[in-house]
Amino acid sequence: MADKTLFQRIESGEIPSDIIYEDEHCFAFRDINPQAPTHVLVVPRKPIATLNDLVDEDAALVGQLFLAAKQIAADEGLDDGYRTVFNCGEKAGQTVFHIHLHLLGGRRLGWPPG
């Protein structure tokens, strides 16, 4: 069996984390290096390395990540706006190769982002 990803180790409790949301499709926790007052990672339970590794059958799962982000944003009081971001690959800043949706809010977010 392949080594677990960092996020699978967080999901299993091997690595402590501030998990703030869970359902059958995904879980979410606060980023340890936040880039905004609210910075949450929404992670599918199914390990998929990058967006380039998605298959047609993953479409509903990706939709579930956005629905979870919407719920978390409401729970966090981000009714004045928030941003969701996927990074794909090292050049885009992906450091954990298990897809995850960043949810950022709580301050004005500039554009372009970086």
C-alpha positions in Angstrom: 0.0 0.0 0.0 1.3 3.5 -0.9 2.2 6.0 1.8 -0.7 8.1 3.1 -0.8 11.7 2.0 -0.5 14.4 4.7 -4.2 15.0 4.4 -5.0 11.3 4.9 -2.9 11.4 8.0 -4.9 14.5 9.2 -8.2 12.8 8.4 -7.2 9.7 10.4 -6.1 11.7 13.4 -2.4 10.8 13.1 -1.7 14.5 12.7 -3.7 16.9 14.9 -5.6 19.6 13.1 -8.5 22.0 13.7 -11.1 20.1 11.7 -14.2 22.4 11.4 -16.3 20.5 8.8 -16.9 16.9 7.8 -19.3 15.0 5.6 -19.1 11.7 3.7 -17.3 13.4 0.8 -14.8 15.7 2.4 -13.4 17.3 5.5 -12.1 20.8 6.2 -9.6 22.3 8.6 -7.8 25.6 9.2 -4.6 26.2 7.3 -1.5 26.2 9.6 -0.1 29.1 7.5 -3.1 31.3 6.9 -3.1 33.8 4.1 -6.2 35.6 5.3 -8.1 35.8 8.6 -10.2 32.8 7.5 -8.1 30.2 5.5 -9.6 26.8 5.4 -8.6 23.8 3.3 -11.5 21.6 2.0 -10.2 18.1 1.2 -11.9 15.2 -0.5 -11.7 11.9 1.3 -10.7 10.4 -2.0 -7.0 11.1 -2.6 -6.5 12.6 -6.1 -3.0 14.1 -6.6 -3.8 17.1 -8.9 -6.6 18.5 -10.8 -5.0 17.0 -13.9 -5.7 13.6 -12.4 -9.5 14.1 -12.2 -11.7 11.8 -14.2 -15.3 12.3 -15.3 -16.5 10.3 -12.3 -14.9 12.9 -10.0 -17.2 15.8 -11.2 -19.8 15.4 -8.4 -17.0 15.1 -5.8 -15.5 18.4 -6.9 -19.0 20.0 -6.8 -19.3 18.7 -3.2 -16.1 20.5 -2.3 -17.6 23.8 -3.4 -20.9 23.1 -1.6 -18.9 22.4 1.6 -16.9 25.7 1.1 -20.3 27.5 0.7 -21.5 26.1 4.0 -18.2 26.8 5.8 -18.2 30.4 4.5 -21.7 30.9 5.9 -20.7 29.3 9.2 -17.6 31.6 9.4 -19.7 34.7 8.7 -18.1 35.4 5.3 -21.3 36.9 3.9 -19.4 39.9 2.4 -17.3 37.7 0.2 -14.7 35.0 0.0 -12.4 33.3 -2.5 -11.9 29.7 -3.4 -8.7 28.5 -5.1 -7.3 25.2 -6.3 -3.5 25.1 -7.0 -2.4 22.6 -9.6 1.2 21.6 -9.7 4.4 22.9 -8.1 4.6 26.0 -10.3 1.1 27.0 -9.1 2.1 26.6 -5.5 0.7 23.1 -4.8 2.7 21.6 -2.0 0.5 18.6 -1.0 -0.4 16.3 -3.8 -3.9 15.5 -2.7 -6.3 18.1 -4.2 -7.7 20.6 -1.9 -9.8 23.8 -2.2 -8.6 26.8 -0.3 -11.3 29.0 1.2 -10.0 32.5 2.0 -11.9 35.4 3.5 -12.2 37.9 6.3 -10.4 40.7 4.5 -10.4 42.4 1.1 -8.7 40.1 -1.3 -6.7 41.8 -4.1 -6.6 41.0 -7.8 -4.5 39.7 -9.4 -3.7 37.3 -6.6 0.0 36.7 -7.4 
